[in-house]
Amino acid sequence: MTKEALVVLLQEALKWLAEPCAQQVDHLKALGVWPSADELALELDNVAPLMPEAVRKGELSRELELAVERVTEKLDEMSGQQNAHLWTPDALANSDQWETVRLLASEALRRLGR
């Protein structure tokens, strides 16, 4: 994958994670997966594993990789059957956990320079 393609995919995934709830809901509805919020995390899961190679090649910064890791770590904390309640419409709108995800994703976007 080219650096440009990786940046676009990363930007898209982070953008949706950083958006306010209403925009996230619209995105999930457009994808046809609403009321599931899982797709927000899955989009990042598809691209984050490609980052170490891009960093090794000098195409992306280590600081960006660390910022994305913070987002994925938070999402991982929220995963699992014991946290199913965090992936509901109510949680997406009202949970402090999702606010943290939005803040971390916003920071990663800033590091991406977008």
ChimeraX attribute file (.defattr): number of C-alpha atoms within 10 A of each C-alpha:
attribute: neighborCount
match mode: 1-to-1
recipient: residues
	/A:1	7
	/A:2	8
	/A:3	14
	/A:4	10
	/A:5	10
	/A:6	18
	/A:7	17
	/A:8	12
	/A:9	17
	/A:10	23
	/A:11	20
	/A:12	15
	/A:13	23
	/A:14	26
	/A:15	19
	/A:16	23
	/A:17	27
	/A:18	24
	/A:19	18
	/A:20	15
	/A:21	20
	/A:22	11
	/A:23	13
	/A:24	20
	/A:25	22
	/A:26	12
	/A:27	18
	/A:28	19
	/A:29	14
	/A:30	10
	/A:31	10
	/A:32	10
	/A:33	13
	/A:34	17
	/A:35	14
	/A:36	15
	/A:37	20
	/A:38	16
	/A:39	17
	/A:40	21
	/A:41	19
	/A:42	13
	/A:43	17
	/A:44	22
	/A:45	15
	/A:46	12
	/A:47	16
	/A:48	19
	/A:49	11
	/A:50	13
	/A:51	23
	/A:52	15
	/A:53	11
	/A:54	18
	/A:55	15
	/A:56	11
	/A:57	11
	/A:58	11
	/A:59	16
	/A:60	19
	/A:61	17
	/A:62	16
	/A:63	13
	/A:64	19
	/A:65	18
	/A:66	14
	/A:67	21
	/A:68	24
	/A:69	17
	/A:70	17
	/A:71	25
	/A:72	19
	/A:73	13
	/A:74	16
	/A:75	20
	/A:76	11
	/A:77	11
	/A:78	18
	/A:79	16
	/A:80	10
	/A:81	8
	/A:82	8
	/A:83	11
	/A:84	11
	/A:85	15
	/A:86	21
	/A:87	18
	/A:88	17
	/A:89	16
	/A:90	12
	/A:91	17
	/A:92	22
	/A:93	15
	/A:94	13
	/A:95	15
	/A:96	12
	/A:97	15
	/A:98	22
	/A:99	19
	/A:100	15
	/A:101	23
	/A:102	21
	/A:103	15
	/A:104	22
	/A:105	25
	/A:106	21
	/A:107	19
	/A:108	26
	/A:109	22
	/A:110	12
	/A:111	18
	/A:112	19
	/A:113	9
	/A:114	10
